Amino acid sequence: MDSYLKIWGSRGGVPASGPEFNEMGHATICIELSLPSRTVIFDAGSGIAPLGEHIVSKEQSPPITLLIGHYHVDHLMGLPFFRPIYSDEFQTTCYLPNLVEGSGWKSLDRFFSPPLFPVSLDVLSSTVQFREFNPGENFPLGEDLQCRTMLLEHPGGNTGYRVYNHSVDVTVMTDVENIHPGPFAELVQFAKGTRYLILDSSYSSEQIKTKRGWGHLSVDDVGQIASQLPATTILMIHHDVMKPDAQVKSDAARVLGTYPNLVLCRETESYYF
Ligand SMILES: [Zn+2]
């Protein structure tokens, strides 16, 4: 069976509604890395709900590894609607970074609490396991699959993940900002040699002028990274929900035309290794 990446959600902020968003998609961030022996999921935006239905519909599902980057609501909102976590038939391990608020588990627990959501973490299947870690730690994900992590510049922090084995290598940085040159250089170093880099591309050259400190990259930042990682395919993600598809495409056009290793992420699209 082939290994592939599939985009289940590519929007930042809140899910988009309307035909002007059909091409890039409507759901917030969720990416599947499908391997023969494991399903790895990056973030639990609204796109994880249909991914859950897909997993439930299969005759057999390999163990699920869920890697949460941070606890902003656009990256968590789908998790209560991810059916595998309520069923003993599925094995899910959920990795939770300890960020500025401290315990990752407590951050998730706040989200699964009234009045935000009526159901608490206690009702999840006992087959769901949680593992906290500090960004910067590296750990194995089972068999030959390895995971490296780094802390990203984002309000409250976010986690960059690199997951790899002998046949796949993907780096995910959904929300990150270019404020300090040191961390920006580190980010490029972290991703060096990766096959796919899924990268925040929220803002146009114009938007970034008023949005420094909001935690996201501009298309020019993405172009700068693309020039330093020419052998990596960079999938541009976290499309601003205020921007219809036509705007996303025209904002990205200046860098897409310059760097052939850039691709705009579209919901439901798959990328093979
Ligand atoms: Zn976000």
Residues whose N, C-alpha, C, O or C-beta is under 5 A from the ligand:
A	BS01	ZN	G12 G13 D74 D175
